[in-house]
Amino acid sequence: MVCDEVKRVAYFFLDGTLAETRRSAISSHLDLCPECKARTTFHLLVRIFVQKRLSHVAAPPRLKQRLTRSLRAFAE
Ligand SMILES: [Zn+2]
């Protein structure tokens, strides 16, 4: 597991859509690599923030789509 791969799949990792084996590989990498851990934690915080905002305000589907897309781009 290399940092580049963690970067690439961080979005799916946080989304919980990764296979269990990859999930645990990333988890153990995050334990060893402070850089990836910081970056992934940051993504997680952004996600939580956005989800909170979206649950309070009924965002139009197009805005939600755009946010999701930019988050995905950001995670790459
Ligand atoms: Zn790393």
N, CA, C, O and the ligand as a Tripos MOL2 file, in Angstrom:
@<TRIPOS>MOLECULE
protein
  305   303    77     0     0
PROTEIN
NO_CHARGES

@<TRIPOS>ATOM
      1 N           0.8570   -1.2060    0.0000 N.3       1 MET1
      2 CA          0.0000    0.0000    0.0000 C.3       1 MET1
      3 C           0.8850    1.2450    0.0000 C.2       1 MET1
      4 O           1.6860    1.4480    0.9120 O.2       1 MET1
      5 N           0.7330    2.0640   -1.0220 N.am      2 VAL2
      6 CA          1.5170    3.2910   -1.0850 C.3       2 VAL2
      7 C           0.6070    4.4990   -0.9380 C.2       2 VAL2
      8 O          -0.6110    4.4150   -1.1030 O.2       2 VAL2
      9 N           1.2400    5.6330   -0.6210 N.am      3 CYS3
     10 CA          0.4840    6.8550   -0.3650 C.3       3 CYS3
     11 C          -0.4060    7.2330   -1.5530 C.2       3 CYS3
     12 O          -1.5370    7.6830   -1.3730 O.2       3 CYS3
     13 N           0.1150    7.0460   -2.7590 N.am      4 ASP4
     14 CA         -0.6670    7.3910   -3.9420 C.3       4 ASP4
     15 C          -1.9740    6.6260   -3.9990 C.2       4 ASP4
     16 O          -3.0170    7.1630   -4.3720 O.2       4 ASP4
     17 N          -1.8930    5.3680   -3.6240 N.am      5 GLU5
     18 CA         -3.1060    4.5580   -3.6710 C.3       5 GLU5
     19 C          -4.1040    5.0230   -2.6090 C.2       5 GLU5
     20 O          -5.3080    5.0850   -2.8530 O.2       5 GLU5
     21 N          -3.5820    5.3440   -1.4390 N.am      6 VAL6
     22 CA         -4.4610    5.8420   -0.3810 C.3       6 VAL6
     23 C          -5.1650    7.1150   -0.8500 C.2       6 VAL6
     24 O          -6.3610    7.3010   -0.6280 O.2       6 VAL6
     25 N          -4.3850    7.9940   -1.5090 N.am      7 LYS7
     26 CA         -4.9440    9.2280   -2.0450 C.3       7 LYS7
     27 C          -6.0810    8.9210   -3.0030 C.2       7 LYS7
     28 O          -7.1420    9.5450   -2.9680 O.2       7 LYS7
     29 N          -5.8220    7.9270   -3.8690 N.am      8 ARG8
     30 CA         -6.7770    7.6120   -4.9240 C.3       8 ARG8
     31 C          -8.0800    7.0570   -4.3660 C.2       8 ARG8
     32 O          -9.1540    7.3500   -4.8920 O.2       8 ARG8
     33 N          -7.9980    6.2690   -3.3200 N.am      9 VAL9
     34 CA         -9.2040    5.5860   -2.8610 C.3       9 VAL9
     35 C          -9.7840    6.1960   -1.5870 C.2       9 VAL9
     36 O         -10.7340    5.6610   -1.0150 O.2       9 VAL9
     37 N          -9.2090    7.3210   -1.1430 N.am     10 ALA10
     38 CA         -9.6620    7.9160    0.1140 C.3      10 ALA10
     39 C         -11.1620    8.1740    0.1050 C.2      10 ALA10
     40 O         -11.8460    7.9380    1.1010 O.2      10 ALA10
     41 N         -11.6680    8.6570   -1.0190 N.am     11 TYR11
     42 CA        -13.0870    8.9680   -1.1120 C.3      11 TYR11
     43 C         -13.9370    7.7290   -0.8570 C.2      11 TYR11
     44 O         -14.9180    7.7690   -0.1150 O.2      11 TYR11
     45 N         -13.5370    6.6260   -1.4880 N.am     12 PHE12
     46 CA        -14.3090    5.3940   -1.3590 C.3      12 PHE12
     47 C         -14.1250    4.7750    0.0270 C.2      12 PHE12
     48 O         -15.0260    4.1460    0.5810 O.2      12 PHE12
     49 N         -12.9320    4.9790    0.5540 N.am     13 PHE13
     50 CA        -12.6570    4.5140    1.9200 C.3      13 PHE13
     51 C         -13.6230    5.1840    2.8820 C.2      13 PHE13
     52 O         -14.2520    4.5210    3.7070 O.2      13 PHE13
     53 N         -13.7390    6.5060    2.7710 N.am     14 LEU14
     54 CA        -14.6220    7.2490    3.6660 C.3      14 LEU14
     55 C         -16.0810    6.9450    3.3810 C.2      14 LEU14
     56 O         -16.9330    7.0270    4.2650 O.2      14 LEU14
     57 N         -16.3510    6.5950    2.1440 N.am     15 ASP15
     58 CA        -17.6990    6.2780    1.7320 C.3      15 ASP15
     59 C         -18.1260    4.9020    2.2230 C.2      15 ASP15
     60 O         -19.3140    4.5790    2.2400 O.2      15 ASP15
     61 N         -17.1480    4.0950    2.6200 N.am     16 GLY16
     62 CA        -17.4450    2.7460    3.0700 C.3      16 GLY16
     63 C         -17.7610    1.7990    1.9270 C.2      16 GLY16
     64 O         -18.4010    0.7680    2.1300 O.2      16 GLY16
     65 N         -17.3160    2.1430    0.7240 N.am     17 THR17
     66 CA        -17.6280    1.2970   -0.4230 C.3      17 THR17
     67 C         -16.4490    0.4380   -0.8610 C.2      17 THR17
     68 O         -16.4920   -0.1920   -1.9180 O.2      17 THR17
     69 N         -15.4070    0.4130   -0.0580 N.am     18 LEU18
     70 CA        -14.2440   -0.4030   -0.4100 C.3      18 LEU18
     71 C         -14.4090   -1.8220    0.1360 C.2      18 LEU18
     72 O         -15.0870   -2.0470    1.1380 O.2      18 LEU18
     73 N         -13.7750   -2.7610   -0.5460 N.am     19 ALA19
     74 CA        -13.7710   -4.1290   -0.0430 C.3      19 ALA19
     75 C         -13.0210   -4.1780    1.2880 C.2      19 ALA19
     76 O         -12.1000   -3.3970    1.5280 O.2      19 ALA19
     77 N         -13.4290   -5.1000    2.1340 N.am     20 GLU20
     78 CA        -12.8930   -5.1890    3.4880 C.3      20 GLU20
     79 C         -11.3650   -5.2880    3.5050 C.2      20 GLU20
     80 O         -10.7130   -4.6710    4.3480 O.2      20 GLU20
     81 N         -10.7910   -6.0660    2.5720 N.am     21 THR21
     82 CA         -9.3330   -6.2430    2.5720 C.3      21 THR21
     83 C          -8.6290   -4.9220    2.2960 C.2      21 THR21
     84 O          -7.6110   -4.6100    2.9150 O.2      21 THR21
     85 N          -9.1790   -4.1440    1.3580 N.am     22 ARG22
     86 CA         -8.5540   -2.8560    1.0480 C.3      22 ARG22
     87 C          -8.7430   -1.8790    2.1970 C.2      22 ARG22
     88 O          -7.8440   -1.1060    2.5270 O.2      22 ARG22
     89 N          -9.9180   -1.9250    2.7980 N.am     23 ARG23
     90 CA        -10.1920   -1.0700    3.9480 C.3      23 ARG23
     91 C          -9.1490   -1.2750    5.0420 C.2      23 ARG23
     92 O          -8.5950   -0.3200    5.5870 O.2      23 ARG23
     93 N          -8.8960   -2.5490    5.3470 N.am     24 SER24
     94 CA         -7.9690   -2.8030    6.4510 C.3      24 SER24
     95 C          -6.5420   -2.4660    6.0270 C.2      24 SER24
     96 O          -5.7350   -2.0430    6.8550 O.2      24 SER24
     97 N          -6.2210   -2.6510    4.7330 N.am     25 ALA25
     98 CA         -4.8940   -2.2510    4.2640 C.3      25 ALA25
     99 C          -4.7090   -0.7500    4.4310 C.2      25 ALA25
    100 O          -3.6430   -0.2920    4.8410 O.2      25 ALA25
    101 N          -5.7470    0.0140    4.1140 N.am     26 ILE26
    102 CA         -5.6520    1.4660    4.2630 C.3      26 ILE26
    103 C          -5.5650    1.8470    5.7300 C.2      26 ILE26
    104 O          -4.7630    2.6980    6.1150 O.2      26 ILE26
    105 N          -6.4000    1.2100    6.5470 N.am     27 SER27
    106 CA         -6.3560    1.5000    7.9740 C.3      27 SER27
    107 C          -4.9640    1.3100    8.5460 C.2      27 SER27
    108 O          -4.4750    2.1410    9.3110 O.2      27 SER27
    109 N          -4.3280    0.2010    8.1660 N.am     28 SER28
    110 CA         -2.9910   -0.0170    8.7320 C.3      28 SER28
    111 C          -1.9830    0.9670    8.1510 C.2      28 SER28
    112 O          -1.0340    1.3600    8.8290 O.2      28 SER28
    113 N          -2.1890    1.3680    6.8790 N.am     29 HIS29
    114 CA         -1.2960    2.3860    6.3260 C.3      29 HIS29
    115 C          -1.4660    3.7090    7.0760 C.2      29 HIS29
    116 O          -0.4870    4.4020    7.3510 O.2      29 HIS29
    117 N          -2.7070    4.0530    7.4030 N.am     30 LEU30
    118 CA         -2.9630    5.3140    8.1010 C.3      30 LEU30
    119 C          -2.2970    5.3280    9.4770 C.2      30 LEU30
    120 O          -1.8850    6.3750    9.9760 O.2      30 LEU30
    121 N          -2.2030    4.1360   10.0760 N.am     31 ASP31
    122 CA         -1.5420    4.0470   11.3850 C.3      31 ASP31
    123 C          -0.0510    4.3210   11.2750 C.2      31 ASP31
    124 O           0.5790    4.8080   12.2140 O.2      31 ASP31
    125 N           0.5090    3.9950   10.0960 N.am     32 LEU32
    126 CA          1.9580    4.1300    9.9150 C.3      32 LEU32
    127 C           2.3530    5.4560    9.2800 C.2      32 LEU32
    128 O           3.4960    5.8940    9.4120 O.2      32 LEU32
    129 N           1.4170    6.0930    8.5950 N.am     33 CYS33
    130 CA          1.7660    7.2440    7.7820 C.3      33 CYS33
    131 C           0.9770    8.4840    8.2070 C.2      33 CYS33
    132 O          -0.1840    8.6480    7.8320 O.2      33 CYS33
    133 N           1.6130    9.3480    8.9860 N.am     34 PRO34
    134 CA          0.9330   10.5400    9.5070 C.3      34 PRO34
    135 C           0.3870   11.4410    8.3980 C.2      34 PRO34
    136 O          -0.6470   12.0890    8.5630 O.2      34 PRO34
    137 N           1.0980   11.4720    7.2630 N.am     35 GLU35
    138 CA          0.6640   12.3360    6.1650 C.3      35 GLU35
    139 C          -0.6900   11.9020    5.6130 C.2      35 GLU35
    140 O          -1.6040   12.7090    5.4430 O.2      35 GLU35
    141 N          -0.7880   10.6100    5.3410 N.am     36 CYS36
    142 CA         -2.0470   10.0850    4.8130 C.3      36 CYS36
    143 C          -3.1460   10.2010    5.8560 C.2      36 CYS36
    144 O          -4.3010   10.4730    5.5300 O.2      36 CYS36
    145 N          -2.7820    9.9940    7.0950 N.am     37 LYS37
    146 CA         -3.7640   10.0730    8.1540 C.3      37 LYS37
    147 C          -4.3490   11.4800    8.2460 C.2      37 LYS37
    148 O          -5.5620   11.6560    8.3590 O.2      37 LYS37
    149 N          -3.4560   12.4870    8.1950 N.am     38 ALA38
    150 CA         -3.9080   13.8700    8.2700 C.3      38 ALA38
    151 C          -4.8050   14.1990    7.0830 C.2      38 ALA38
    152 O          -5.8400   14.8490    7.2360 O.2      38 ALA38
    153 N          -4.4030   13.7470    5.9030 N.am     39 ARG39
    154 CA         -5.1750   14.0660    4.7020 C.3      39 ARG39
    155 C          -6.5460   13.3980    4.7430 C.2      39 ARG39
    156 O          -7.5580   14.0070    4.3980 O.2      39 ARG39
    157 N          -6.5610   12.1390    5.1700 N.am     40 THR40
    158 CA         -7.8220   11.4150    5.2120 C.3      40 THR40
    159 C          -8.7460   11.9840    6.2830 C.2      40 THR40
    160 O          -9.9570   12.0800    6.0810 O.2      40 THR40
    161 N          -8.1700   12.3590    7.4190 N.am     41 THR41
    162 CA         -8.9720   12.9730    8.4650 C.3      41 THR41
    163 C          -9.5840   14.2660    7.9680 C.2      41 THR41
    164 O         -10.7360   14.5740    8.2720 O.2      41 THR41
    165 N          -8.8130   15.0210    7.2050 N.am     42 PHE42
    166 CA         -9.3150   16.2710    6.6590 C.3      42 PHE42
    167 C         -10.5020   16.0070    5.7280 C.2      42 PHE42
    168 O         -11.5190   16.6980    5.8000 O.2      42 PHE42
    169 N         -10.3690   15.0110    4.8590 N.am     43 HIS43
    170 CA        -11.4770   14.6560    3.9680 C.3      43 HIS43
    171 C         -12.7130   14.2880    4.7770 C.2      43 HIS43
    172 O         -13.8360   14.6730    4.4500 O.2      43 HIS43
    173 N         -12.4710   13.5380    5.8330 N.am     44 LEU44
    174 CA        -13.5710   13.0810    6.6680 C.3      44 LEU44
    175 C         -14.3080   14.2760    7.2820 C.2      44 LEU44
    176 O         -15.5380   14.3170    7.3000 O.2      44 LEU44
    177 N         -13.5370   15.2450    7.7830 N.am     45 LEU45
    178 CA        -14.1410   16.4290    8.3900 C.3      45 LEU45
    179 C         -14.9510   17.2140    7.3690 C.2      45 LEU45
    180 O         -16.0420   17.7000    7.6660 O.2      45 LEU45
    181 N         -14.3980   17.3330    6.1480 N.am     46 VAL46
    182 CA        -15.1250   18.0420    5.0940 C.3      46 VAL46
    183 C         -16.4460   17.3280    4.8110 C.2      46 VAL46
    184 O         -17.4920   17.9620    4.6710 O.2      46 VAL46
    185 N         -16.3800   16.0140    4.7300 N.am     47 ARG47
    186 CA        -17.5880   15.2250    4.4730 C.3      47 ARG47
    187 C         -18.6340   15.4460    5.5500 C.2      47 ARG47
    188 O         -19.8050   15.6820    5.2530 O.2      47 ARG47
    189 N         -18.2040   15.3670    6.8050 N.am     48 ILE48
    190 CA        -19.1340   15.5370    7.9150 C.3      48 ILE48
    191 C         -19.7670   16.9180    7.8520 C.2      48 ILE48
    192 O         -20.9730   17.0780    8.0430 O.2      48 ILE48
    193 N         -18.9280   17.9120    7.5810 N.am     49 PHE49
    194 CA        -19.4010   19.2760    7.4900 C.3      49 PHE49
    195 C         -20.4480   19.4120    6.3850 C.2      49 PHE49
    196 O         -21.5160   19.9880    6.5940 O.2      49 PHE49
    197 N         -20.1350   18.8820    5.2260 N.am     50 VAL50
    198 CA        -21.0530   18.9980    4.0870 C.3      50 VAL50
    199 C         -22.3500   18.2460    4.3740 C.2      50 VAL50
    200 O         -23.4390   18.7380    4.0820 O.2      50 VAL50
    201 N         -22.2230   17.0540    4.9480 N.am     51 GLN51
    202 CA        -23.4220   16.2790    5.2370 C.3      51 GLN51
    203 C         -24.3210   17.0020    6.2250 C.2      51 GLN51
    204 O         -25.5450   16.9960    6.0920 O.2      51 GLN51
    205 N         -23.7010   17.6220    7.2130 N.am     52 LYS52
    206 CA        -24.4890   18.3760    8.1920 C.3      52 LYS52
    207 C         -25.2220   19.5140    7.5140 C.2      52 LYS52
    208 O         -26.4120   19.7320    7.7390 O.2      52 LYS52
    209 N         -24.4930   20.2330    6.6830 N.am     53 ARG53
    210 CA        -25.1020   21.3600    5.9760 C.3      53 ARG53
    211 C         -26.2470   20.8850    5.1100 C.2      53 ARG53
    212 O         -27.3020   21.5160    5.0570 O.2      53 ARG53
    213 N         -26.0360   19.7720    4.4320 N.am     54 LEU54
    214 CA        -27.0530   19.2980    3.4960 C.3      54 LEU54
    215 C         -28.2690   18.7690    4.2350 C.2      54 LEU54
    216 O         -29.3750   18.7810    3.6940 O.2      54 LEU54
    217 N         -28.0810   18.3050    5.4640 N.am     55 SER55
    218 CA        -29.2350   17.7780    6.1720 C.3      55 SER55
    219 C         -30.0950   18.9070    6.7420 C.2      55 SER55
    220 O         -31.2910   18.7240    6.9680 O.2      55 SER55
    221 N         -29.4910   20.0670    6.9720 N.am     56 HIS56
    222 CA        -30.2730   21.1970    7.4700 C.3      56 HIS56
    223 C         -30.9890   21.9110    6.3340 C.2      56 HIS56
    224 O         -32.1580   22.2840    6.4390 O.2      56 HIS56
    225 N         -30.2670   22.0830    5.2720 N.am     57 VAL57
    226 CA        -30.8240   22.7880    4.1300 C.3      57 VAL57
    227 C         -31.1390   21.7740    3.0490 C.2      57 VAL57
    228 O         -30.3060   20.9330    2.7090 O.2      57 VAL57
    229 N         -32.3250   21.8550    2.5220 N.am     58 ALA58
    230 CA        -32.6490   20.9580    1.4160 C.3      58 ALA58
    231 C         -32.0000   21.5130    0.1580 C.2      58 ALA58
    232 O         -32.5600   22.3770   -0.5170 O.2      58 ALA58
    233 N         -30.8240   21.0080   -0.1430 N.am     59 ALA59
    234 CA        -30.0920   21.4950   -1.3030 C.3      59 ALA59
    235 C         -30.7190   20.9420   -2.5690 C.2      59 ALA59
    236 O         -31.1250   19.7810   -2.6120 O.2      59 ALA59
    237 N         -30.7960   21.7640   -3.5890 N.am     60 PRO60
    238 CA        -31.3000   21.2530   -4.8630 C.3      60 PRO60
    239 C         -30.4000   20.1360   -5.3660 C.2      60 PRO60
    240 O         -29.1830   20.1950   -5.1900 O.2      60 PRO60
    241 N         -30.9800   19.1200   -5.9890 N.am     61 PRO61
    242 CA        -30.2000   17.9490   -6.4180 C.3      61 PRO61
    243 C         -28.9660   18.3310   -7.2250 C.2      61 PRO61
    244 O         -27.9220   17.6870   -7.1320 O.2      61 PRO61
    245 N         -29.1060   19.4000   -8.0250 N.am     62 ARG62
    246 CA        -27.9750   19.7570   -8.8670 C.3      62 ARG62
    247 C         -26.7960   20.2290   -8.0100 C.2      62 ARG62
    248 O         -25.6400   19.9260   -8.3080 O.2      62 ARG62
    249 N         -27.0940   20.9550   -6.9700 N.am     63 LEU63
    250 CA        -26.0270   21.4250   -6.0760 C.3      63 LEU63
    251 C         -25.3710   20.2500   -5.3630 C.2      63 LEU63
    252 O         -24.1480   20.1830   -5.2340 O.2      63 LEU63
    253 N         -26.2060   19.3300   -4.9050 N.am     64 LYS64
    254 CA        -25.6790   18.1370   -4.2450 C.3      64 LYS64
    255 C         -24.7320   17.3900   -5.1770 C.2      64 LYS64
    256 O         -23.6460   16.9640   -4.7830 O.2      64 LYS64
    257 N         -25.1690   17.2470   -6.4100 N.am     65 GLN65
    258 CA        -24.3580   16.5580   -7.4090 C.3      65 GLN65
    259 C         -23.0200   17.2590   -7.5830 C.2      65 GLN65
    260 O         -21.9650   16.6270   -7.6420 O.2      65 GLN65
    261 N         -23.0930   18.5850   -7.6640 N.am     66 ARG66
    262 CA        -21.8710   19.3450   -7.8960 C.3      66 ARG66
    263 C         -20.9160   19.1960   -6.7080 C.2      66 ARG66
    264 O         -19.7070   19.0460   -6.8820 O.2      66 ARG66
    265 N         -21.4790   19.2420   -5.5080 N.am     67 LEU67
    266 CA        -20.6570   19.0940   -4.3040 C.3      67 LEU67
    267 C         -20.0040   17.7270   -4.2730 C.2      67 LEU67
    268 O         -18.8150   17.5920   -3.9840 O.2      67 LEU67
    269 N         -20.8030   16.7160   -4.5760 N.am     68 THR68
    270 CA        -20.2710   15.3610   -4.5750 C.3      68 THR68
    271 C         -19.1390   15.2370   -5.5710 C.2      68 THR68
    272 O         -18.1090   14.6180   -5.3020 O.2      68 THR68
    273 N         -19.3600   15.8510   -6.7500 N.am     69 ARG69
    274 CA        -18.3420   15.7430   -7.7830 C.3      69 ARG69
    275 C         -17.0600   16.4830   -7.3590 C.2      69 ARG69
    276 O         -15.9560   15.9810   -7.5710 O.2      69 ARG69
    277 N         -17.2070   17.6520   -6.7720 N.am     70 SER70
    278 CA        -15.9890   18.3800   -6.4250 C.3      70 SER70
    279 C         -15.2810   17.7140   -5.2550 C.2      70 SER70
    280 O         -14.0540   17.7520   -5.1610 O.2      70 SER70
    281 N         -16.0460   17.1110   -4.3730 N.am     71 LEU71
    282 CA        -15.4160   16.3630   -3.2780 C.3      71 LEU71
    283 C         -14.6180   15.1990   -3.8370 C.2      71 LEU71
    284 O         -13.5110   14.9040   -3.3840 O.2      71 LEU71
    285 N         -15.2050   14.5440   -4.8320 N.am     72 ARG72
    286 CA        -14.5400   13.4000   -5.4330 C.3      72 ARG72
    287 C         -13.2540   13.8530   -6.1030 C.2      72 ARG72
    288 O         -12.2200   13.1960   -5.9790 O.2      72 ARG72
    289 N         -13.3140   14.9680   -6.8090 N.am     73 ALA73
    290 CA        -12.1390   15.4880   -7.4840 C.3      73 ALA73
    291 C         -11.0670   15.8640   -6.4590 C.2      73 ALA73
    292 O          -9.8700   15.6800   -6.6770 O.2      73 ALA73
    293 N         -11.5450   16.3940   -5.3400 N.am     74 PHE74
    294 CA        -10.6590   16.8330   -4.2800 C.3      74 PHE74
    295 C          -9.9290   15.6480   -3.6680 C.2      74 PHE74
    296 O          -8.7740   15.7650   -3.2570 O.2      74 PHE74
    297 N         -10.5990   14.5200   -3.6110 N.am     75 ALA75
    298 CA        -10.0240   13.3480   -2.9540 C.3      75 ALA75
    299 C          -8.9840   12.6660   -3.8350 C.2      75 ALA75
    300 O          -8.2470   11.7950   -3.3750 O.2      75 ALA75
    301 N          -8.9300   13.0630   -5.0950 N.am     76 GLU76
    302 CA         -8.0280   12.3500   -6.0050 C.3      76 GLU76
    303 C          -6.6200   12.8860   -5.9680 C.2      76 GLU76
    304 O          -5.7500   12.3860   -6.6810 O.2      76 GLU76
    305 ZN          0.9170    7.3780    3.2080 Zn       77 ZN77
@<TRIPOS>BOND
     1     1     2 1
     2     2     3 1
     3     3     4 2
     4     3     5 am
     5     5     6 1
     6     6     7 1
     7     7     8 2
     8     7     9 am
     9     9    10 1
    10    10    11 1
    11    11    12 2
    12    11    13 am
    13    13    14 1
    14    14    15 1
    15    15    16 2
    16    15    17 am
    17    17    18 1
    18    18    19 1
    19    19    20 2
    20    19    21 am
    21    21    22 1
    22    22    23 1
    23    23    24 2
    24    23    25 am
    25    25    26 1
    26    26    27 1
    27    27    28 2
    28    27    29 am
    29    29    30 1
    30    30    31 1
    31    31    32 2
    32    31    33 am
    33    33    34 1
    34    34    35 1
    35    35    36 2
    36    35    37 am
    37    37    38 1
    38    38    39 1
    39    39    40 2
    40    39    41 am
    41    41    42 1
    42    42    43 1
    43    43    44 2
    44    43    45 am
    45    45    46 1
    46    46    47 1
    47    47    48 2
    48    47    49 am
    49    49    50 1
    50    50    51 1
    51    51    52 2
    52    51    53 am
    53    53    54 1
    54    54    55 1
    55    55    56 2
    56    55    57 am
    57    57    58 1
    58    58    59 1
    59    59    60 2
    60    59    61 am
    61    61    62 1
    62    62    63 1
    63    63    64 2
    64    63    65 am
    65    65    66 1
    66    66    67 1
    67    67    68 2
    68    67    69 am
    69    69    70 1
    70    70    71 1
    71    71    72 2
    72    71    73 am
    73    73    74 1
    74    74    75 1
    75    75    76 2
    76    75    77 am
    77    77    78 1
    78    78    79 1
    79    79    80 2
    80    79    81 am
    81    81    82 1
    82    82    83 1
    83    83    84 2
    84    83    85 am
    85    85    86 1
    86    86    87 1
    87    87    88 2
    88    87    89 am
    89    89    90 1
    90    90    91 1
    91    91    92 2
    92    91    93 am
    93    93    94 1
    94    94    95 1
    95    95    96 2
    96    95    97 am
    97    97    98 1
    98    98    99 1
    99    99   100 2
   100    99   101 am
   101   101   102 1
   102   102   103 1
   103   103   104 2
   104   103   105 am
   105   105   106 1
   106   106   107 1
   107   107   108 2
   108   107   109 am
   109   109   110 1
   110   110   111 1
   111   111   112 2
   112   111   113 am
   113   113   114 1
   114   114   115 1
   115   115   116 2
   116   115   117 am
   117   117   118 1
   118   118   119 1
   119   119   120 2
   120   119   121 am
   121   121   122 1
   122   122   123 1
   123   123   124 2
   124   123   125 am
   125   125   126 1
   126   126   127 1
   127   127   128 2
   128   127   129 am
   129   129   130 1
   130   130   131 1
   131   131   132 2
   132   131   133 am
   133   133   134 1
   134   134   135 1
   135   135   136 2
   136   135   137 am
   137   137   138 1
   138   138   139 1
   139   139   140 2
   140   139   141 am
   141   141   142 1
   142   142   143 1
   143   143   144 2
   144   143   145 am
   145   145   146 1
   146   146   147 1
   147   147   148 2
   148   147   149 am
   149   149   150 1
   150   150   151 1
   151   151   152 2
   152   151   153 am
   153   153   154 1
   154   154   155 1
   155   155   156 2
   156   155   157 am
   157   157   158 1
   158   158   159 1
   159   159   160 2
   160   159   161 am
   161   161   162 1
   162   162   163 1
   163   163   164 2
   164   163   165 am
   165   165   166 1
   166   166   167 1
   167   167   168 2
   168   167   169 am
   169   169   170 1
   170   170   171 1
   171   171   172 2
   172   171   173 am
   173   173   174 1
   174   174   175 1
   175   175   176 2
   176   175   177 am
   177   177   178 1
   178   178   179 1
   179   179   180 2
   180   179   181 am
   181   181   182 1
   182   182   183 1
   183   183   184 2
   184   183   185 am
   185   185   186 1
   186   186   187 1
   187   187   188 2
   188   187   189 am
   189   189   190 1
   190   190   191 1
   191   191   192 2
   192   191   193 am
   193   193   194 1
   194   194   195 1
   195   195   196 2
   196   195   197 am
   197   197   198 1
   198   198   199 1
   199   199   200 2
   200   199   201 am
   201   201   202 1
   202   202   203 1
   203   203   204 2
   204   203   205 am
   205   205   206 1
   206   206   207 1
   207   207   208 2
   208   207   209 am
   209   209   210 1
   210   210   211 1
   211   211   212 2
   212   211   213 am
   213   213   214 1
   214   214   215 1
   215   215   216 2
   216   215   217 am
   217   217   218 1
   218   218   219 1
   219   219   220 2
   220   219   221 am
   221   221   222 1
   222   222   223 1
   223   223   224 2
   224   223   225 am
   225   225   226 1
   226   226   227 1
   227   227   228 2
   228   227   229 am
   229   229   230 1
   230   230   231 1
   231   231   232 2
   232   231   233 am
   233   233   234 1
   234   234   235 1
   235   235   236 2
   236   235   237 am
   237   237   238 1
   238   238   239 1
   239   239   240 2
   240   239   241 am
   241   241   242 1
   242   242   243 1
   243   243   244 2
   244   243   245 am
   245   245   246 1
   246   246   247 1
   247   247   248 2
   248   247   249 am
   249   249   250 1
   250   250   251 1
   251   251   252 2
   252   251   253 am
   253   253   254 1
   254   254   255 1
   255   255   256 2
   256   255   257 am
   257   257   258 1
   258   258   259 1
   259   259   260 2
   260   259   261 am
   261   261   262 1
   262   262   263 1
   263   263   264 2
   264   263   265 am
   265   265   266 1
   266   266   267 1
   267   267   268 2
   268   267   269 am
   269   269   270 1
   270   270   271 1
   271   271   272 2
   272   271   273 am
   273   273   274 1
   274   274   275 1
   275   275   276 2
   276   275   277 am
   277   277   278 1
   278   278   279 1
   279   279   280 2
   280   279   281 am
   281   281   282 1
   282   282   283 1
   283   283   284 2
   284   283   285 am
   285   285   286 1
   286   286   287 1
   287   287   288 2
   288   287   289 am
   289   289   290 1
   290   290   291 1
   291   291   292 2
   292   291   293 am
   293   293   294 1
   294   294   295 1
   295   295   296 2
   296   295   297 am
   297   297   298 1
   298   298   299 1
   299   299   300 2
   300   299   301 am
   301   301   302 1
   302   302   303 1
   303   303   304 2
@<TRIPOS>SUBSTRUCTURE
     1 MET1         2 RESIDUE 1 A MET
     2 VAL2         6 RESIDUE 1 A VAL
     3 CYS3        10 RESIDUE 1 A CYS
     4 ASP4        14 RESIDUE 1 A ASP
     5 GLU5        18 RESIDUE 1 A GLU
     6 VAL6        22 RESIDUE 1 A VAL
     7 LYS7        26 RESIDUE 1 A LYS
     8 ARG8        30 RESIDUE 1 A ARG
     9 VAL9        34 RESIDUE 1 A VAL
    10 ALA10       38 RESIDUE 1 A ALA
    11 TYR11       42 RESIDUE 1 A TYR
    12 PHE12       46 RESIDUE 1 A PHE
    13 PHE13       50 RESIDUE 1 A PHE
    14 LEU14       54 RESIDUE 1 A LEU
    15 ASP15       58 RESIDUE 1 A ASP
    16 GLY16       62 RESIDUE 1 A GLY
    17 THR17       66 RESIDUE 1 A THR
    18 LEU18       70 RESIDUE 1 A LEU
    19 ALA19       74 RESIDUE 1 A ALA
    20 GLU20       78 RESIDUE 1 A GLU
    21 THR21       82 RESIDUE 1 A THR
    22 ARG22       86 RESIDUE 1 A ARG
    23 ARG23       90 RESIDUE 1 A ARG
    24 SER24       94 RESIDUE 1 A SER
    25 ALA25       98 RESIDUE 1 A ALA
    26 ILE26      102 RESIDUE 1 A ILE
    27 SER27      106 RESIDUE 1 A SER
    28 SER28      110 RESIDUE 1 A SER
    29 HIS29      114 RESIDUE 1 A HIS
    30 LEU30      118 RESIDUE 1 A LEU
    31 ASP31      122 RESIDUE 1 A ASP
    32 LEU32      126 RESIDUE 1 A LEU
    33 CYS33      130 RESIDUE 1 A CYS
    34 PRO34      134 RESIDUE 1 A PRO
    35 GLU35      138 RESIDUE 1 A GLU
    36 CYS36      142 RESIDUE 1 A CYS
    37 LYS37      146 RESIDUE 1 A LYS
    38 ALA38      150 RESIDUE 1 A ALA
    39 ARG39      154 RESIDUE 1 A ARG
    40 THR40      158 RESIDUE 1 A THR
    41 THR41      162 RESIDUE 1 A THR
    42 PHE42      166 RESIDUE 1 A PHE
    43 HIS43      170 RESIDUE 1 A HIS
    44 LEU44      174 RESIDUE 1 A LEU
    45 LEU45      178 RESIDUE 1 A LEU
    46 VAL46      182 RESIDUE 1 A VAL
    47 ARG47      186 RESIDUE 1 A ARG
    48 ILE48      190 RESIDUE 1 A ILE
    49 PHE49      194 RESIDUE 1 A PHE
    50 VAL50      198 RESIDUE 1 A VAL
    51 GLN51      202 RESIDUE 1 A GLN
    52 LYS52      206 RESIDUE 1 A LYS
    53 ARG53      210 RESIDUE 1 A ARG
    54 LEU54      214 RESIDUE 1 A LEU
    55 SER55      218 RESIDUE 1 A SER
    56 HIS56      222 RESIDUE 1 A HIS
    57 VAL57      226 RESIDUE 1 A VAL
    58 ALA58      230 RESIDUE 1 A ALA
    59 ALA59      234 RESIDUE 1 A ALA
    60 PRO60      238 RESIDUE 1 A PRO
    61 PRO61      242 RESIDUE 1 A PRO
    62 ARG62      246 RESIDUE 1 A ARG
    63 LEU63      250 RESIDUE 1 A LEU
    64 LYS64      254 RESIDUE 1 A LYS
    65 GLN65      258 RESIDUE 1 A GLN
    66 ARG66      262 RESIDUE 1 A ARG
    67 LEU67      266 RESIDUE 1 A LEU
    68 THR68      270 RESIDUE 1 A THR
    69 ARG69      274 RESIDUE 1 A ARG
    70 SER70      278 RESIDUE 1 A SER
    71 LEU71      282 RESIDUE 1 A LEU
    72 ARG72      286 RESIDUE 1 A ARG
    73 ALA73      290 RESIDUE 1 A ALA
    74 PHE74      294 RESIDUE 1 A PHE
    75 ALA75      298 RESIDUE 1 A ALA
    76 GLU76      302 RESIDUE 1 A GLU
    77 ZN77       305 GROUP 0 **** ****
